[in-house]
Amino acid sequence: MASFEDALLDNRVPALLGDVRLRYDGGRLVGESLPPPWDRRILPGLCVGVALGCTVGAAVLVGLEGGTLPAAALALAAAGLVGLALRLESRLGRRRFVLHFRSESLRVEHLAWTPGATRAELVPFDAVKAVHMVERPGPRYALVVEYALEDEAPRRAVLVEGVRPAEGETLHRVWRMLSNAFGLRGAGLAGG
């Protein structure tokens, strides 16, 4: 175990890979996705603001004679905009993973913007079956870990997303490092 940590110290972890910042922090490898761009963060609030305007407009039209049909259309538009805002908000979640070398476990977290909505799962290194380099449209690449916990069906968790083709060598190096950390065969030496 100590030899892997020594190899990790000798082979520096890249600061950034795809959409994830990586750092080695005393016995742990931490990867955290970058925050989404400001335009994606502001869009759900904008949808809710327009929905509020539609709701006020519908309330005003209900008081007018013959305004029930336009009021209903505005109320329907407001409901649709709130639904769109919720959907956009759900896509703003960030990811974090932490490899604890001493406890030989991987903590996979899906961070949400709403309090208490963060999901976390602790995966022992022995439960990890594979680390995949997956090609995405664009072309972009992702690092996906496949694991199975006690008699459950195999599951996957995305660790790194949005890796550009120019980062291919770094992607391969991090893939080898993760494969070696989990004790998977066929990855070669992390430094080699």
ChimeraX attribute file (.defattr): number of C-alpha atoms within 10 A of each C-alpha:
attribute: neighborCount
match mode: 1-to-1
recipient: residues
	/A:1	9
	/A:2	10
	/A:3	8
	/A:4	14
	/A:5	18
	/A:6	10
	/A:7	14
	/A:8	18
	/A:9	12
	/A:10	10
	/A:11	14
	/A:12	11
	/A:13	18
	/A:14	14
	/A:15	11
	/A:16	18
	/A:17	22
	/A:18	20
	/A:19	21
	/A:20	23
	/A:21	17
	/A:22	20
	/A:23	17
	/A:24	18
	/A:25	10
	/A:26	11
	/A:27	14
	/A:28	19
	/A:29	19
	/A:30	18
	/A:31	23
	/A:32	20
	/A:33	22
	/A:34	14
	/A:35	14
	/A:36	13
	/A:37	9
	/A:38	8
	/A:39	8
	/A:40	14
	/A:41	15
	/A:42	12
	/A:43	15
	/A:44	21
	/A:45	16
	/A:46	13
	/A:47	20
	/A:48	20
	/A:49	16
	/A:50	15
	/A:51	23
	/A:52	17
	/A:53	15
	/A:54	21
	/A:55	20
	/A:56	16
	/A:57	16
	/A:58	23
	/A:59	17
	/A:60	12
	/A:61	18
	/A:62	16
	/A:63	11
	/A:64	10
	/A:65	7
	/A:66	10
	/A:67	14
	/A:68	15
	/A:69	12
	/A:70	14
	/A:71	22
	/A:72	16
	/A:73	13
	/A:74	21
	/A:75	21
	/A:76	16
	/A:77	17
	/A:78	24
	/A:79	17
	/A:80	15
	/A:81	21
	/A:82	20
	/A:83	16
	/A:84	16
	/A:85	19
	/A:86	15
	/A:87	12
	/A:88	18
	/A:89	19
	/A:90	14
	/A:91	13
	/A:92	17
	/A:93	17
	/A:94	19
	/A:95	25
	/A:96	21
	/A:97	25
	/A:98	21
	/A:99	24
	/A:100	19
	/A:101	19
	/A:102	12
	/A:103	11
	/A:104	15
	/A:105	20
	/A:106	22
	/A:107	15
	/A:108	21
	/A:109	19
	/A:110	17
	/A:111	19
	/A:112	17
	/A:113	13
	/A:114	10
	/A:115	7
	/A:116	8
	/A:117	11
	/A:118	14
	/A:119	11
	/A:120	14
	/A:121	11
	/A:122	14
	/A:123	17
	/A:124	18
	/A:125	19
	/A:126	14
	/A:127	16
	/A:128	22
	/A:129	18
	/A:130	17
	/A:131	22
	/A:132	16
	/A:133	16
	/A:134	13
	/A:135	15
	/A:136	13
	/A:137	7
	/A:138	9
	/A:139	10
	/A:140	17
	/A:141	22
	/A:142	21
	/A:143	22
	/A:144	18
	/A:145	21
	/A:146	15
	/A:147	21
	/A:148	16
	/A:149	14
	/A:150	8
	/A:151	6
	/A:152	8
	/A:153	8
	/A:154	13
	/A:155	12
	/A:156	15
	/A:157	16
	/A:158	18
	/A:159	21
	/A:160	26
	/A:161	20
	/A:162	18
	/A:163	24
	/A:164	17
	/A:165	15
	/A:166	9
	/A:167	14
	/A:168	14
	/A:169	10
	/A:170	17
	/A:171	22
	/A:172	15
	/A:173	19
	/A:174	17
	/A:175	20
	/A:176	22
	/A:177	22
	/A:178	20
	/A:179	23
	/A:180	17
	/A:181	20
	/A:182	22
	/A:183	15
	/A:184	17
	/A:185	11
	/A:186	9
	/A:187	17
	/A:188	12
	/A:189	13
	/A:190	19
	/A:191	12
	/A:192	8
